[in-house]
């Protein structure tokens, strides 16, 4: 599998794990009936090694890591990332 070039509209840095993420999301939505109350929020996933996706946010409890947006329901179950 080759990584698309940066100018390509299909460019995606985590292209190697994208099939896993897509399958996981599809199965979560297929097998879980979410609550009516949902929330969209950002979250930091701690990561201390080298990566071009890593971000530094000095005022957050987790200062270095991956910043992701999540859709979660009332029971704290993550529906989409």
N, C-alpha and C positions, 0 to 999 in steps of 0.2 A: 504494500500500500504506500503510495507516494503522497507526500504532503502537498496540498495545493499552494501555489505561489501567493505572495502577500497581496498582489493586486486582484487576484481572482475573487469573485463574489462568494465562492464556497470556502474561502480561507477560514481555518479554525485551528487555533493552536493546540487544543487537546484532541486532535483528530484521532490519535491512537486509542483513546478511551471513549470516543463518541459512540461507537456501536454499543458498548456496555451501558452508557448513560441512557441512550435511547430505549434500549430493551428494558432497563430498570423502570424508567418513567412509564412506558407502555403497560407494564405489568402492575405497577402501583395503581394506575388509574383503572385497570381492568378488574382487579380483585379487591379494591378497597372503596367503600361507599363513604365519601367525605361528609363532614358536618356542613351545616348551612353557614356557619361563621368561619371565615378564612382571613388570613393575614399575609400580606406580602412585605418582606423585610430583607435587609441585607444581613449577611453573616460572614464571619471570618473563620476559615479553616486553618488552624495552626500548621506552619510549614517552615522549617529552619534551614533547609538546604538551598542550593542554587536553582533558580527557575526564572524565566522571563515573565511568567504569569504572576509571580509573587508581588504583593504590595506591602508598603510600610505605612502604618497609620499610628503615629505616636500617642494619640490621646485615647486609644482603644485598649481594653484589657488584653486582647491578643494583638500584639503590635505588628507582627510579620506573618504573612500567610496569603492564602487565596481568598479573595473577596467574591462572594457569590450572592445572588438574589434567590430567595426561596419563597414558595407558596406553601403555607402550612395551615392546617385546620386547628380547631379548638383543642383537640386532644394532643397537640404538638407533633402530629404525624406530618412529615414533609411530603408534599404531593409533587412539586416540580422544583427543579434547580435550574 
